[in-house]
Amino acid sequence: MRFAVDRLDHLVITCADLEKSASWYQRVLGMERAAFGEHRRTALKFGGQKLNLRPQTATQEEWFTGVAPIPGSQDLCFVVAVTAQDVIAHLHDCGVTVEAGPVPKAGAFGPITSVYCRDPDGNLIEIATYGPAA
């Protein structure tokens, strides 16, 4: 039987300091923190998706995961409904350094305007908006 993937449900991010990372995603990207599973793992919800935060110290038995998970190895793109200038102003207000942008890029549904920063683990975070270049 053939099938096609419908959507992405969640991503797992390995982090050096779970509390610092959770706080950053809540404060900077407005995600909602939640606990899940029997071990009360940490997730960050947004829209219809979530990020699961995996502590770097977790063993393979505790977290069934990739063979070499390390903090700072992800590049993630999040879509927002404000202008790139609004994103830059918010990042500055949060004390977050803008690495690049605004720059035109190609999103899943067409042209996007992106601003780049890094989370506490050094993951590259792209914050993008669809619509007219800002």
MOQUI-V758761 format. One record per pair of residues at least 12 apart in sequence whose ideal C-beta (glycine too) atoms are under 8 Angstrom apart, sorted by sequence separation. I is the first residue (numbers start at 1). J is the second residue. If there is no record, write none. Layout:
BEGIN
I_J / I_J
END
This chain:
BEGIN
32_44 / 33_45 / 41_53 / 101_113 / 102_114 / 103_115 / 114_126 / 115_127 / 31_44 / 32_45 / 56_69 / 88_101 / 101_114 / 102_115 / 103_116 / 114_127 / 115_128 / 31_45 / 32_46 / 56_70 / 87_101 / 88_102 / 100_114 / 101_115 / 114_128 / 31_46 / 54_69 / 56_71 / 87_102 / 100_115 / 101_116 / 113_128 / 30_46 / 34_50 / 36_52 / 100_116 / 112_128 / 113_129 / 29_46 / 84_101 / 85_102 / 98_115 / 99_116 / 112_129 / 26_44 / 84_102 / 98_116 / 99_117 / 112_130 / 113_131 / 25_44 / 98_117 / 99_118 / 111_130 / 22_42 / 31_51 / 97_117 / 110_130 / 113_133 / 96_117 / 97_118 / 105_126 / 107_128 / 109_130 / 113_134 / 22_44 / 111_133 / 39_62 / 105_128 / 107_130 / 18_42 / 91_115 / 99_124 / 25_51 / 91_117 / 88_115 / 79_107 / 87_115 / 84_113 / 104_133 / 77_107 / 83_113 / 84_114 / 22_53 / 84_115 / 102_133 / 21_53 / 46_78 / 102_134 / 10_43 / 79_112 / 18_53 / 91_127 / 18_55 / 77_114 / 11_49 / 13_51 / 15_53 / 10_49 / 12_51 / 13_52 / 15_54 / 9_49 / 10_50 / 11_51 / 12_52 / 13_53 / 14_54 / 15_55 / 16_56 / 87_127 / 7_48 / 8_49 / 9_50 / 10_51 / 11_52 / 12_53 / 13_54 / 14_55 / 15_56 / 10_52 / 12_54 / 14_56 / 87_129 / 84_129 / 83_129 / 76_123 / 78_125 / 80_127 / 82_129 / 75_123 / 76_124 / 78_126 / 80_128 / 81_129 / 29_78 / 72_121 / 74_123 / 75_124 / 76_125 / 77_126 / 78_127 / 79_128 / 80_129 / 85_134 / 71_121 / 72_122 / 73_123 / 74_124 / 76_126 / 77_127 / 78_128 / 79_129 / 84_134 / 12_63 / 14_65 / 71_122 / 72_123 / 75_126 / 77_128 / 79_130 / 83_134 / 71_123 / 12_65 / 14_69 / 16_71 / 14_70 / 15_71 / 12_69 / 14_71 / 14_73 / 13_74 / 28_90 / 11_74 / 13_76 / 28_91 / 11_76 / 28_94 / 27_94 / 28_96 / 28_117 / 28_119 / 25_119 / 24_119 / 24_120 / 29_125 / 21_119 / 29_127 / 21_120 / 20_120 / 21_121 / 17_120 / 16_120 / 15_120 / 16_121 / 15_121 / 14_121 / 13_121 / 13_123
END
